[in-house]
Amino acid sequence: MFNRFPYIYIVLFFFATSALAQDANKDSREQLKTQNDTIYRGFSVHLDIFSPVMGIISSPGIFTMEAQADVNILDRFYPTIEAGYGVGDIESKEGAKYKFSAPYMRLGMNFGLIKPINKKGERVDVSSYPFVGLRYGMSFLNYTLDNISINDGYWNNSKNLVYSSPLAYCGWVEVVAGVRVRIAKGFTMGLSGRFHLLLHSNNDKNKTYYIPGFGKTAESTFSLNYTVGYTF
Amino acid sequence: MKYIIYCLFCVLFFGCNYNDGYCREEKKVNMGVSLRSVDVVNETEITYSSTNMTITGLYNDSILYEESTASTFQLPLKKLEDRTAFILNDNGVRDTIILLHENKESFISFECGTFIYHTINEVLTTVNNIDSVVVANPNVFNIEETHLKVYYKRAN
């Protein structure tokens, strides 16, 4: 599904921003001293800058935009909401056309893998942390499959079929693994990989070729998110 | 750091997946026909091999088969009509087989589009050289099976 090239850019960018993260750690340590021991430890808003780039490079005709918000609970649990919108107009090698537009949303939680208190009982800086998480995603898809040709070669007959649905509901789960890194005062970046599993659809899932927020239903089991944002 | 390495490994590993967008499915859906006869001495079913068989569609001049010794054929049923007829010319003796069938659409994928499968409901035939026709399998999904057995009056 994906070309390798976008990943190379992401990996290079990831290492470049990790240098910034070194400086940011100083700030976060100072902030840690003044932070009180409440359950709520802040929240973050992020913009996924990878999905529109990915649409241009590897899936021409598909454009998605996504934003995320999560709440920090005890520096360990991060209830998360992700919402986006996708539009697409793509054509197969045999001339079939698939047009769609749909909002999508994911609800779930990340679990930070760094313990916020060390063995000495001291608070640990967890402004940069690896995490795993779980999501439930949903999309209400408006799509049209057009120009599906039936060629009756020997009998000199042909016909074009059209399939469409004004509101196809699709739901899926995702297992997420990634890192969130502090790059400057308050600014954070996140890189995560996701395994998708389509749970249900009120439509023939073969016809919903691409679901925004999920990917290609035929073979997409993995996707990437690269986000930048601000942590309050 | 090991988490980062693990994540990068995952990215590179799964980044190798690539779909070229071409359909890899076998798209032919033809009806398999076997020519049969009965050995009058042993009263057993035997293969009928014509010495000169030509098959065309009714109202279609294009020849589907022109074989000297063939006994099995793959014939295309009409995808957009529910009645298909073929003319079997065996050494100058013509018989017409008419098939009444249902066509079912099955959307496979965006790359492959829609396949049309058939269910044979009824078969009619002239009996100039043909004795009878039997539907061996009414469901025409692929080209691997014999769907129709055509019995000729005599074995060559």
Interface residues (C-beta under 8 A of the other chain):
Chain A: M1 F2 N3 R4 Y7 I10 V11 F14 S92 K93 E94 A96 Y98 L113 P130 L145 I148 S149 I150 D152 G153 Y154 W155 N156 N157 S158 K159 L161 Y163 A177 G178 V179 L191 S192 G193 D204 N206 K207 Y209 K216 A218 E219 F222 L224
Chain B: Y3 I4 Y6 C7 L8 C10 V11 L12 F14 G15 C16 N17 Y18 N19 G21 Y22 C23 G57 N60 S62 L64 P76 K78 K79 L80 E81 T84 E105 F107 I108 S109 F110 E111 C112 G113 T114 I116
